[in-house]
């Protein structure tokens, strides 16, 4: 008995929620009609579209392969799955992502302080005085970033 054709997430088709008129194509990231020439040729090579119960299930499945869809409902489920995946990231990846978030928040705070100084200034001299009084977030070196990541491990 021959083996089934190998699965290739970059070129696979799914029949979603029992549809008989269209299939989802991972190659295009969207739906194609069952008469689509590429789908017909793919089927002729001995492959069969996988059945999947819903667009949400397909989006979650594709998230496991980081295969971004373009079909709106599949994309929404894909994004939801990736968001949930964030909580299960390896400790080091999660810690690094949290440090990036912290750094982004510091930059946004600096920008808000500058915007407040500009809004409150009554003259150029006043603006210069206000800016001189701002304590901006200093740049970090590699050792400081490593230390920040270490402090976020397990959080």
Secondary structure, DSSP 4 states (H G I P E B T S, - for coil): -PPPPPP-TTS-EEEETT-SSEEEETTTTEEEETT-HHHHHHHHTT--PEEES-HHHHHHHHHTTT----SHHHHHHHHHHHHHHHTTS-HHHHHHHHHHHHHHHHHHHHHHHHHHHHHH-SSHHHHHHHHHH--PPPP--HHHHHHHHHHHTT-
